[in-house]
Every structure is written in structure tokens, then in C-alpha cells.
Amino acid sequence: MKKITIITGHYGSGKTNLAVNLAVNASREGRHVTVADLDVVNPYFRTADFSLLFESMGIKLIAPDFANSNLDIPSLQFDLGQLAGNEEDLIIDVGGDDAGAFALGRFAEELSPYKDDTDMLYVVNQRRYMTSAPEEAVSLMYEIEAAARMKHTAIVNNTNLGSETTPEIIKASQKFAQEISAKTGLPIAFTVYPEECAELADIPVFPAKVYVKPPWER
């Protein structure tokens, strides 16, 4: 993981769950981590929901005003450029689609000096509507880049069906991810699989704990 990791993708692709896992893993490795919740679009699943977990692990959380309240008002009162210049690792959880990426675009100039130490990961989930075909996922990726005024560096295959995810579903999604990689010229950083699933062989994998769950699974 580079010093700065930006996570984007379609609504419900699993961005937030990945951000939480990356932060927790980095903290366990002894790294100082700051998570910036840049999601001013979705009030239901956001990294700010995990403030107690982060606090228990010494992870700093920077969230929009009114996060974890019944107000959904996009208000960003922090400076990503200043955060990027600190010694800590910085993980940025961006809102879904190009609508969420506009918030990131506000900080594109401030983040540009750290380009060489930044990974911008595009999270794809073949089992989500509007991105079930490679062409749809690629089109959305370019819309996000235009809004963010930044370019992705890699793809993360996070294909899943929540609690119904099986190794077979994940394996079947490899062709989907490979086609996106071929169309964009971006590498596949890794494939996420729930830690309770059997380990997948022959592909770079990232075992993830499922932190983000719908209300009926909590």
C-alpha cells in the first residue's frame, strides 16, 4: 500500500468495506493511518460509521460535517492536501460514481504533488446493476476520472453477493475483471474475497472481513 490510497467505484461496489479493511490491516502492521470519509452522497454506508473501531485501533478518522446524523448535507471542512503532507498513511473513501468523485476533484490540485506515492483504486463488482458488463464499468470509470480530475492506477475486483458470496462466484468474475483491465490498460491490484471463504489459488487475493452489512444481516 502506498502512502495515499484513493478508493472509488459504483454505488454498492464495496468501496467502504475495502477502505476499512485497508486501514485496519495497515494499523496492525504498525503504520499510522488516517481515513478521510469523502462520501457526501450516501448517508447509509460510510467509513464514519466505524469511528469506534478506528478509535480503538488508533486510526484517525476525518469525516464530513453531519456524518452519522440524520442530516445529509455535503459539507467538507478539512484539507486533503494538508493531510497528504503528514507522515501518516492516508486512505480516502470516495462517494459512488461521478457524483461522489466531484468532491475529490476539489482537492485534485492539492494532491498532485503526491502523485507518485498515490494509488487510485477502481473497485468493480460484476454483481451490481449498471456495472455488470465490462463496457459499463469502463464507461463509469472514465466518468469518475473526469469528475475527480485524477487518473486511476489499478482495478480491484470486489465481485460479491454479500452473505451469499461463494468462491465460485468470485472465480467466475475473473474474466470480467480481466476484460476491464485489457480495455483500460490498468492492472488488477487484487481480488477481494470474504475471509470466511476458502482461499482462491493462482490469483492475487485480498482476504477481507465483512464490516459493512445491510441492516438485515447485522
C-alpha positions as CSV (number, residue, x, y, z in Angstrom):
1,M,0.0,0.0,0.0
2,K,1.3,3.4,-1.0
3,K,1.2,6.4,1.3
4,I,-2.1,7.6,-0.2
5,T,-4.8,5.2,-1.3
6,I,-7.9,6.6,-3.0
7,I,-10.9,4.2,-3.4
8,T,-13.6,4.9,-6.0
9,G,-16.3,2.9,-7.7
10,H,-20.0,2.3,-8.3
11,Y,-22.6,2.6,-5.5
12,G,-22.6,-0.6,-3.6
13,S,-19.4,-1.9,-5.1
14,G,-17.8,-2.4,-1.7
15,K,-15.6,0.7,-1.5
16,T,-16.2,1.4,2.1
17,N,-15.6,-2.2,3.3
18,L,-12.3,-2.2,1.4
19,A,-11.3,1.1,2.9
20,V,-12.0,-0.2,6.4
21,N,-10.0,-3.4,5.8
22,L,-7.0,-1.5,4.4
23,A,-7.0,0.8,7.4
24,V,-7.3,-2.0,9.9
25,N,-4.5,-4.0,8.2
26,A,-2.2,-1.1,8.0
27,S,-2.7,-0.3,11.7
28,R,-2.0,-3.8,12.6
29,E,1.3,-3.5,10.7
30,G,2.2,-0.6,13.0
31,R,1.5,2.1,10.4
32,H,-0.1,5.4,11.4
33,V,-3.3,5.7,9.4
34,T,-5.8,8.5,8.7
35,V,-9.0,7.7,6.9
36,A,-10.8,10.5,5.1
37,D,-14.5,9.8,4.5
38,L,-15.2,11.8,1.4
39,D,-18.6,10.3,0.8
40,V,-21.0,13.3,0.7
41,V,-23.5,11.3,-1.4
42,N,-24.5,8.1,0.6
43,P,-25.6,8.7,4.2
44,Y,-26.1,4.9,4.8
45,F,-22.8,3.2,4.3
46,R,-19.7,5.3,5.1
47,T,-16.4,4.9,6.9
48,A,-17.7,7.4,9.5
49,D,-19.9,4.5,10.8
50,F,-16.7,2.8,12.1
51,S,-15.4,5.6,14.3
52,L,-15.4,3.4,17.4
53,L,-13.5,0.7,15.7
54,F,-10.9,3.2,14.3
55,E,-10.6,4.8,17.7
56,S,-9.8,1.5,19.4
57,M,-7.0,0.9,16.9
58,G,-5.5,4.4,16.9
59,I,-6.8,5.1,13.4
60,K,-7.6,8.8,12.8
61,L,-11.0,9.5,11.0
62,I,-11.7,12.7,9.2
63,A,-15.4,12.9,8.1
64,P,-17.7,15.5,6.6
65,D,-19.8,17.6,8.9
66,F,-23.1,16.0,9.8
67,A,-21.8,12.4,9.2
68,N,-23.6,9.9,11.4
69,S,-26.5,12.3,11.9
70,N,-29.9,12.5,10.3
71,L,-28.7,15.3,8.1
72,D,-27.3,14.6,4.6
73,I,-25.6,17.9,3.8
74,P,-22.4,17.8,1.8
75,S,-20.1,19.8,4.0
76,L,-16.3,19.2,3.8
77,Q,-14.3,21.2,6.4
78,F,-10.9,19.6,6.0
79,D,-7.9,20.0,3.8
80,L,-6.8,16.8,2.0
81,G,-3.6,18.5,0.8
82,Q,-2.5,19.1,4.3
83,L,-3.5,15.5,5.4
84,A,-1.5,14.1,2.4
85,G,1.6,16.0,3.6
86,N,1.5,14.4,7.0
87,E,3.6,11.4,7.9
88,E,0.6,9.1,8.3
89,D,-0.8,6.8,5.5
90,L,-3.9,8.4,4.1
91,I,-6.9,6.3,2.8
92,I,-9.6,8.3,1.0
93,D,-13.1,6.7,0.7
94,V,-14.8,8.5,-2.2
95,G,-18.6,8.6,-2.8
96,G,-20.1,6.5,-5.5
97,D,-20.0,7.2,-9.2
98,D,-19.0,10.6,-10.7
99,A,-21.4,12.4,-8.4
100,G,-19.2,11.3,-5.4
101,A,-16.0,11.9,-7.3
102,F,-16.7,15.7,-7.7
103,A,-15.8,16.1,-4.0
104,L,-12.4,14.5,-4.7
105,G,-11.9,16.8,-7.7
106,R,-12.0,19.8,-5.3
107,F,-8.6,18.5,-4.0
108,A,-7.0,17.4,-7.2
109,E,-4.5,20.2,-7.3
110,E,-3.6,19.8,-3.6
111,L,-3.0,16.1,-4.1
112,S,-1.0,16.4,-7.3
113,P,2.4,16.8,-5.6
114,Y,2.0,13.3,-4.2
115,K,1.0,11.6,-7.5
116,D,4.0,9.2,-7.4
117,D,3.0,8.0,-3.9
118,T,-0.7,7.6,-4.6
119,D,-2.8,4.6,-5.7
120,M,-6.2,5.4,-7.0
121,L,-8.1,2.1,-7.0
122,Y,-11.3,1.5,-9.0
123,V,-13.5,-1.1,-7.3
124,V,-15.7,-3.2,-9.5
125,N,-18.4,-5.6,-8.6
126,Q,-19.9,-7.6,-11.5
127,R,-23.0,-8.4,-9.5
128,R,-24.0,-4.8,-9.2
129,Y,-26.5,-3.3,-11.6
130,M,-25.2,-0.8,-14.2
131,T,-21.7,-2.3,-14.0
132,S,-22.4,-6.0,-14.8
133,A,-20.8,-5.6,-18.2
134,P,-17.1,-4.6,-18.7
135,E,-18.2,-1.8,-21.1
136,E,-20.4,-0.3,-18.4
137,A,-17.8,-0.5,-15.8
138,V,-15.2,1.1,-18.0
139,S,-17.5,3.9,-19.0
140,L,-18.2,4.7,-15.4
141,M,-14.5,4.6,-14.6
142,Y,-13.8,7.4,-17.1
143,E,-16.7,9.4,-15.8
144,I,-15.3,9.2,-12.3
145,E,-11.8,10.3,-13.6
146,A,-13.3,13.3,-15.3
147,A,-15.1,14.4,-12.2
148,A,-12.1,13.7,-9.9
149,R,-9.6,15.2,-12.3
150,M,-7.4,12.3,-11.4
151,K,-6.4,9.0,-13.1
152,H,-6.8,5.5,-11.7
153,T,-3.8,3.4,-11.2
154,A,-5.3,-0.1,-10.7
155,I,-8.5,-2.1,-10.6
156,V,-9.8,-4.1,-7.6
157,N,-12.2,-7.0,-8.3
158,N,-14.7,-7.0,-5.5
159,T,-17.4,-9.1,-7.1
160,N,-19.7,-10.4,-4.4
161,L,-23.3,-11.1,-3.4
162,G,-23.0,-10.2,0.2
163,S,-23.6,-13.1,2.6
164,E,-24.3,-15.3,-0.5
165,T,-20.8,-14.9,-1.9
166,T,-19.1,-18.2,-2.8
167,P,-15.6,-18.9,-4.2
168,E,-17.3,-20.0,-7.5
169,I,-18.9,-16.5,-7.9
170,I,-15.5,-14.8,-7.3
171,K,-13.7,-17.2,-9.7
172,A,-16.3,-16.6,-12.4
173,S,-15.7,-12.9,-12.2
174,Q,-12.1,-13.1,-13.2
175,K,-12.8,-12.8,-16.9
176,F,-14.9,-9.7,-16.2
177,A,-12.1,-8.0,-14.3
178,Q,-9.5,-9.1,-16.9
179,E,-11.6,-7.5,-19.7
180,I,-11.8,-4.2,-17.8
181,S,-8.0,-4.4,-17.3
182,A,-7.5,-5.0,-21.1
183,K,-9.8,-2.1,-22.1
184,T,-8.2,0.4,-19.7
185,G,-4.6,-0.8,-19.6
186,L,-4.8,-0.8,-15.8
187,P,-3.5,-3.8,-13.8
188,I,-5.7,-5.7,-11.4
189,A,-4.3,-4.9,-8.0
190,F,-6.0,-7.9,-6.3
191,T,-9.3,-9.7,-6.0
192,V,-11.2,-9.4,-2.7
193,Y,-12.8,-12.4,-1.1
194,P,-14.6,-12.7,2.3
195,E,-12.2,-14.2,4.8
196,E,-14.7,-17.0,5.6
197,C,-14.5,-18.3,2.0
198,A,-11.9,-20.8,1.1
199,E,-8.7,-19.2,-0.3
200,L,-8.5,-18.8,-4.0
201,A,-5.5,-20.1,-5.8
202,D,-3.5,-18.7,-8.8
203,I,-4.6,-15.0,-8.5
204,P,-3.6,-12.1,-6.2
205,V,-6.1,-12.0,-3.4
206,F,-7.0,-9.8,-0.5
207,P,-8.9,-11.6,2.3
208,A,-11.4,-9.1,3.8
209,K,-13.6,-9.0,6.9
210,V,-17.1,-8.0,6.1
211,Y,-17.6,-4.9,8.2
212,V,-20.3,-3.2,6.0
213,K,-23.5,-5.2,6.2
214,P,-27.2,-4.4,5.3
215,P,-29.4,-4.0,8.3
216,W,-31.0,-7.5,7.9
217,E,-27.5,-9.1,8.2
218,R,-26.3,-7.2,11.3
